[in-house]
Amino acid sequence: MPGTVLLLAASPVGRGRLVDAASVLPVLAAVPPAVLAGTDTANVVELADPLEPQAVLTRLRAAAAAPGPLTLFVTGQLQLDRRQRLPHLALARTTPATVRYTGLPWHWLREELRLRPPGTTTLVADLHADPESWQWLGANPLDCGRTTAVYGRIAPPRGRRTVAAPTYMKAVATILRSGSRPAVDQLHQAAVTRVAADGEVGDLLLPQHLVPAQQQWPVPAPGGTGQQPVAAPAGPAPGSGGAVAAAGAPAAVPAARPSAPGASPDPHTAISAAVKDGRHREADELAAQWERQARDAHGDGSDQALHWAEVRADLAMFAGDAERSCRTWLTVAEARLAAGQPADAPAVEAAVDRAHHQWGRIGDPARARELGAALAELRRRVPGRREGALDDVRGRLRDLQTQA
């Protein structure tokens, strides 16, 4: 099956630039697509110094929806927004004061990749952190998703007025240009060795991510009643991306260990396999069973129950049922707000944004009017980061009323 490759290189224009990210693209572009992807054939999408986070999200979403292996090569710099102190990939127009609106929130990347089948997604990253981001990384691992294999480095601040080169990614590209395609962990180690030989030290290294040992998946008993906790495979802490610090870097997370023999498989794997085979109803029934068990064990508004509701919203999208997907995302957003989460919390904004996106795909005018009214009310409380989102809902509602 053909692979998909996304080459993303971004950094601000002007004095805020920490790394000349786009300089690596000609080297990566010289590598044959099949070598970049590690497949017989591959489609390559290249984004050089993009301006708008929504444009990046559109390309990322399309790449994440593609069947077959997905490899992302991401080069750029991390900055925190001043309001929520969350990491963003700075884009061409990003400044310290506008990170929240002009940068790509890192959790967008995690959210788009979260339902891909395990073992099909690899992220290779060469990132540079500003002083605030570097301090944040000392206490908060960069979350790259539960099933994404992550390799790369995060470089510490190199000093004022110094625009660094993406030496790690250039080393990766140079190795691949030789025509060989080593295993990704071997490729990573070879690139790290080359960077260290050039005198760059203190980087935060990012090896592969595995499901953590302390996380447990309850196994449904026959007939759908009762549950038995079973330890998942061992690995780094939840959402860590498997960060391991080099000398002088922030505190490290323990390296991943192989999974224990006989460990229970992640239920997401079976769901992803069903979607891949077109068995959408079976996938939804399985997710619904997990959602019911999560509600019984933890409560309707618990993170565990809401997680499975979100999974079902995405499953409806994959099945082409925009109405059900929209309705479910609206329910998730309302539940999170009712639980006391702020309107600008990433999970709340993501739920409303996804409801908005699916609403735009509903073909039945009557259904669209019904859900549009609920979406407009929710958009008043959760405007999100996209300027004019509420006006967009109101404008389409007017059009729908005219059609009626």
Secondary structure, DSSP 8 states (H G I E B T S, - for coil): --EEEEEEE---SSTT--B-GGGGHHHHHTS-HHHHHTSSSEEEEEEES-S-HHHHHHHHHHHHHSSS-EEEEEEEEEEE-TTT--EEE--TT--TTTHHHHSEEHHHHHHHHTTS-TTSEEEEEEEEE-HHHHHHHTTS-----SS-EEEEEEE----TT--B--HHHHHHHHHHHTT----HHHHHHHHHHHHHHTT----EEE------TT-EEEEE-GGG--EEEEE----SSTT-TT-EE-TTSS----------TT----HHHHHHHHHHTT-HHHHHHHHHHHHHHHHHHH-TTSHHHHHHHHHHHHHHHHTT-HHHHHHHHHHHHHHHHHTT--TT-HHHHHHHHHHHHHHTT---HHHHHHHHHHHHHHHHH---SSTTHHHHHHHHHHHHHHH-
